[in-house]
Amino acid sequence: MSQDNLRSLGRNLKDQAKILGGFVAIIWIIEIVDYIVFRGNLDRFGIRPRNLDGLVGILFAPFLHGSFPHVAANTVPFLVLGWLVMLRSISDFFTVSIIGAFISGLGTWLIGNPYSIHVGASGTIYGYLGYLLFRGYFERKPIAIFLAILVAVMYGGVIWGVLPQRAGVSWEGHLFGFIGGIVAAKMLSQKSSAEA
């Protein structure tokens, strides 16, 4: 590997770390400010199903969390799966994040319990999971298939989170985030095929 390639790889890794670290810093800062200043009241800006005011939650929910353990539980899978999405290109990460969060939020708004509020980055994380698992299926390229197998081994057990299991866990956000990831995998694989 040449010096130029090593420098390029180093810059790429640094950019990836800044983006992932920046998002994680934002969600932790918001939770700290919410806890200290707003006493948890920022969560009311989450997704409130079938309530017109609750539609803004589609934008805000990924940045809001119900507690510090909630943020902590989302931090590691966000970093790991988000980085795996970024491996091919940083633009893929933003595309999958937006599609996953939007479909997760909209689906939750449509079918969620109307007396609930949904917050957290887990819909986006499930979007990464769906994308990584299905990218190999749509592309049929060895590296994409390898990543799908790796992700299935590492995180395959969380797939059950798309089903209603525990009160207080937004299975709707997980389910629709996962679907959003599949949609993103299909779209980006078609784009990749068109450019080849």
Order of alpha helices (4+ residues) and beta strands (2+ residues): alpha-alpha-alpha-alpha-alpha-alpha-alpha
